Amino acid sequence: MIATARLKDRYESEILPQLTEELGRKNRLSLPRLEKIVVSMGVGSAISDKKHIDEATSALADITGQKAQVCKSRKSIAGFRLREGMPIGAKVTLRGVRMYEFLDRLISIALPRVRDFRGVKKTAFDGSGNYSLGLTEQLVFPELNPDKYTRPQGMNIAICTRGATNEEAQLLLEKFGFPFKREED
């Protein structure tokens, strides 16, 4: 028997019935749902020091529980001393149980550990129901040992949903407990 994630169980038992009622749709497939989460790190300093890309892929593997893919440059840019094919970043695409577990850890552990955290912006949707946020420090995840990862490194997190609009995707993320900023009157 495969164990399921806590958020996935909550989505199927609580959130789907609430979305069915609020959106007025009976077809479960027309309701918004999570499709994937992409966690990526741009490592511009890897041009001068190759160890930085290894450190970034190791950190992503520790955070997500999945091996990171190295992203290479597509073109040469002389001003940045960048050649085509040089490694300049790393990314991980999460789906299924790992996606729900990562989202659970992001909402309940990592985001509250961000310094001066008051919520994430509601305006970071792209028009198709996908949400993107950036973290300036990778050490907000407790999986990382601060002694091993001494160089500060940020990351981008893209949450891709199957929602037709930004409002539906925002409703879905709010049901998951995503900490959006409160509107000040």
N, C-alpha and C positions, 0 to 999 in steps of 0.2 A: 504494500500500500504506500502510495506517495503522499507525503505530508503537504498540505496546502498552506498558503500564506494567510495570516490573520486578516489582512485587508481584502484578499480575494473572497474569503468566506463572508466578510462583512458586506462586500459589494453584491454578492449573489443573494444574501438573505435580507439585508436592510435597504441598501441603496437602490437596487433595481426596482423594488416595489414603489419606493418613494418617487423615483424618476418617472415610472409609468403613470403614477397619479398626477404629478406636477406637470408633465409634458403632454398628458392626454393621449398617449400612444400605447397600443396593446402589443405591438410587435417588438420583442426584445432586441432584435437586430437593428432596429432603427434608433435605439436609445444610445446616448454617448457612452463610450467605454475606452479604457486605456488600450493603446495599441503597442507602444514601445517607449522606452526611455533611453536616450542617447547621452552618455557622459563622455565629455571630451576635454582634453587639455592641449593647449597650444604651447609648444616648448621652443620658443625662438632662440633661447640660449644653447640649444642643441647644435647650432651651426658651429660654435666655437668649442663646445665640450660634449663629446658623444655620451658621456655618463649620464647627462641630464635626461636623455630620452629613455634610458634604461630605468632610471629612478621614477620617471612619470608612469611608465608602463607597469612597474612594480606596484606603485601606489594605487593605480586604477584597479589592478588585479586584487589587491587587498581590500579595497573599498567595495567592489562589486561582486567579487567571488567568481570572476570570469576573466579569461586572458584578454589583454588589450591588443588592439590592432594598431600598428604603427602607420601613421599617415605621412606620405612623402610629398614634397613640393612638385607642382605641376610645371612650373616654368622657372627659368633662371632670372634673377634680379640682381644686377651687379651692385647696386647701391646697398643691398643688404648682405652682400657676399654669399648669395644663395644660388646653388646650382640645382638644376632639374634632377629630381630623384632623391634629394637629401631628406632624411627624416626630420620633420618639424613639428610633429604632434602625435597624439595617441587618442583612441576612442574605443568605447565599449557600447554595444547595442544590447539592451536588456529586454527580454520578452518573457511572458509566462510568470512562473512562480518567483524567479529572481527579480523580475520587474516589481512585483508587489512587495517583496521583502525590502528591496532598496527604497521604494517610496515610503514604506513604513518607517525605516530607519532615518530617512531624510526628514520626514515630518516630525517624528517624535524625539529624535536625538540630535541630529546635525544642525538643523535650522535654529533651535533654541540655544545652541552653543555659540552662534555667531555673535560677535561683540556688538552691542547697541542694536539688537534686533527688534524691530517694531512691526514686522510683517513684510511680505513680498508684494510687489506692485501688481495691481489688477490690469495694468496697461501693457503687459508683456506678452499678450496674445498676438498671433500673426495674421488673424483674419480667417484662418481655416480651423481654429480650435486647438492649435498647438501652443504650448506655453514654454517659454525659455527663461532661465534664470542663471546668474553667474555667482559663483562663490570666489572670494578673493583668497581664501585660505583653505588648503586641503585638510588641515589638522582638526577641523571641526568634526570629522568622523573619528570615533574612538578606536576604530580598527587599526589606525596608523600609529606607529610608535614615534613619538617626537624625537627620540635619539637617532633613529634611522633616517628620518626625512627632515633634515635641518634646513634645506632651502625652501623658502615659501613658494608655493605654486598654486595658482587658481584653477578653476575648472568651470565649464559650461554644462548645464543640464537642460536638455530639451525633452519635454514630456509631450508625446504625440498621442492625441486622442482621436477617436472616431466620432467626433461631434460635428454637426453641420455648421454650427456657429460658435463664436467666442463665448456667448452667453451660456450655451449648453455645456461647453467644456468647463467654464468657470463654475457652473452649478455642480458638475461632477466632482471637480477638485474640492469645492467647499464641503461636499458630502463626505469626502475622504478625510477632511479635517485640515486641509491646506491653510496655512496661516496668512491670509490676505490682510493688507493694511485696512484699518477701519477708516471710513470716510469722516473727515473732520468737518463739523458744521460751523 
